[in-house]
Amino acid sequence: MQGITVRKEEVSDIKAIDVVHMSAFEGDQEVGLIDSLRKSSSFMPDLSLVAEFKNRIVGHVLLSRVRFQRGADGMDILALGPMAVVPSQSHRGIGSQLVKAAVDAATEQGFAAIVVVGHPEFYQKFGFSPASRWGLHCNLPVPDEIVSAIELKPGALGSDGHVIFPSQFEKVY
Ligand SMILES: CC(C)(COP(=O)(O)OP(=O)(O)OC[C@H]1O[C@@H](n2cnc3c(N)ncnc32)[C@H](O)[C@@H]1OP(=O)(O)O)[C@@H](O)C(=O)NCCC(=O)NCCS
């Protein structure tokens, strides 16, 4: 969509980001999740991206560190979400721009994979596949079908791995 800029968040964006999530989701659970992640070691300011339209924040996506474990081997990968676009601007490609920018930023930072819980058909447009492709499970009480992932480094997810989301996510799922 023309006129949309995706950039890293700035401290002065935080209230506007909260408003985006409050408007897109029912309730304030996602705002609470983002707030508690901000205070944790999972948070990386460079991987919290906003979509700006006419100098207003209209969308936001957060990537944060989660632990990937496979047998005795482990590494930090990224979780995508929460993500939201203000309802008045949805279905115009802003969410797609945010996901693409998130994948690019994660690649630039050298992460090996991203996992996401959400509408699988949406994320598959950007190269994500069902987590079942890798026999990948996570610690959240969600159906396997809504967990997707993308390898940014081929082979990174191997098979039968486990993603451990920080406890902050458990309040939302
Ligand atoms: C999901 C969301 C971020 C998409 O943002 P967007 O700017 O509308 O996304 P785009 O315009 O790039 O893409 C729209 C496409 O996303 C998909 N999509 C959007 N909402 C969806 C939903 N609830 N279920 C399945 N697919 C959905 C559809 O394929 C849609 O295509 P369409 O416009 O032809 O109907 C936005 O709708 C939103 O904030 N929703 C509420 C919060 C939410 O569900 N966040 C994501 C959690 S996984």
PDBQT file of the ligand as one rigid body, heavy atoms in Angstrom, charges set to zero:
ROOT
HETATM    1  C1  LIG A 201      -4.496 -10.041  11.021  1.00  0.00    +0.000 C 
HETATM    2  C2  LIG A 201      -4.192  -8.575  10.690  1.00  0.00    +0.000 C 
HETATM    3  C3  LIG A 201      -2.918  -8.133  11.388  1.00  0.00    +0.000 C 
HETATM    4  C4  LIG A 201      -4.013  -8.481   9.168  1.00  0.00    +0.000 C 
HETATM    5  O1  LIG A 201      -3.682  -7.126   8.848  1.00  0.00    +0.000 OA
HETATM    6  P1  LIG A 201      -4.114  -6.512   7.439  1.00  0.00    +0.000 P 
HETATM    7  O2  LIG A 201      -3.447  -5.211   7.282  1.00  0.00    +0.000 OA
HETATM    8  O3  LIG A 201      -5.587  -6.547   7.302  1.00  0.00    +0.000 OA
HETATM    9  O4  LIG A 201      -3.470  -7.582   6.480  1.00  0.00    +0.000 OA
HETATM   10  P2  LIG A 201      -3.364  -7.551   4.889  1.00  0.00    +0.000 P 
HETATM   11  O5  LIG A 201      -4.249  -6.477   4.332  1.00  0.00    +0.000 OA
HETATM   12  O6  LIG A 201      -1.939  -7.540   4.528  1.00  0.00    +0.000 OA
HETATM   13  O7  LIG A 201      -3.908  -8.967   4.531  1.00  0.00    +0.000 OA
HETATM   14  C5  LIG A 201      -5.292  -9.226   4.694  1.00  0.00    +0.000 C 
HETATM   15  C6  LIG A 201      -5.452 -10.703   4.594  1.00  0.00    +0.000 C 
HETATM   16  O8  LIG A 201      -5.125 -11.287   5.846  1.00  0.00    +0.000 OA
HETATM   17  C7  LIG A 201      -5.891 -12.460   6.028  1.00  0.00    +0.000 C 
HETATM   18  N1  LIG A 201      -6.614 -12.308   7.288  1.00  0.00    +0.000 N 
HETATM   19  C8  LIG A 201      -6.882 -11.181   7.971  1.00  0.00    +0.000 A 
HETATM   20  N2  LIG A 201      -7.579 -11.470   9.082  1.00  0.00    +0.000 NA
HETATM   21  C9  LIG A 201      -7.725 -12.793   9.093  1.00  0.00    +0.000 A 
HETATM   22  C10 LIG A 201      -8.371 -13.684   9.967  1.00  0.00    +0.000 A 
HETATM   23  N3  LIG A 201      -9.005 -13.268  11.067  1.00  0.00    +0.000 N 
HETATM   24  N4  LIG A 201      -8.328 -15.010   9.653  1.00  0.00    +0.000 NA
HETATM   25  C11 LIG A 201      -7.712 -15.433   8.531  1.00  0.00    +0.000 A 
HETATM   26  N5  LIG A 201      -7.101 -14.627   7.667  1.00  0.00    +0.000 NA
HETATM   27  C12 LIG A 201      -7.110 -13.328   7.945  1.00  0.00    +0.000 A 
HETATM   28  C13 LIG A 201      -6.839 -12.566   4.854  1.00  0.00    +0.000 C 
HETATM   29  O9  LIG A 201      -6.244 -13.418   3.909  1.00  0.00    +0.000 OA
HETATM   30  C14 LIG A 201      -6.870 -11.141   4.317  1.00  0.00    +0.000 C 
HETATM   31  O10 LIG A 201      -7.104 -11.115   2.970  1.00  0.00    +0.000 OA
HETATM   32  P3  LIG A 201      -8.278 -10.145   2.391  1.00  0.00    +0.000 P 
HETATM   33  O11 LIG A 201      -7.874  -8.743   2.694  1.00  0.00    +0.000 OA
HETATM   34  O12 LIG A 201      -8.302 -10.464   0.941  1.00  0.00    +0.000 OA
HETATM   35  O13 LIG A 201      -9.524 -10.539   3.139  1.00  0.00    +0.000 OA
HETATM   36  C15 LIG A 201      -5.354  -7.634  11.099  1.00  0.00    +0.000 C 
HETATM   37  O14 LIG A 201      -6.527  -8.048  10.474  1.00  0.00    +0.000 OA
HETATM   38  C16 LIG A 201      -5.585  -7.586  12.599  1.00  0.00    +0.000 C 
HETATM   39  O15 LIG A 201      -5.021  -6.739  13.297  1.00  0.00    +0.000 OA
HETATM   40  N6  LIG A 201      -6.449  -8.485  13.111  1.00  0.00    +0.000 N 
HETATM   41  C17 LIG A 201      -6.793  -8.491  14.533  1.00  0.00    +0.000 C 
HETATM   42  C18 LIG A 201      -5.648  -8.945  15.378  1.00  0.00    +0.000 C 
HETATM   43  C19 LIG A 201      -5.074 -10.279  14.917  1.00  0.00    +0.000 C 
HETATM   44  O16 LIG A 201      -5.810 -11.224  14.640  1.00  0.00    +0.000 OA
HETATM   45  N7  LIG A 201      -3.737 -10.321  14.843  1.00  0.00    +0.000 N 
HETATM   46  C20 LIG A 201      -2.994 -11.436  14.320  1.00  0.00    +0.000 C 
HETATM   47  C21 LIG A 201      -2.903 -12.536  15.268  1.00  0.00    +0.000 C 
HETATM   48  S1  LIG A 201      -2.302 -13.946  14.404  1.00  0.00    +0.000 SA
ENDROOT
TORSDOF 0
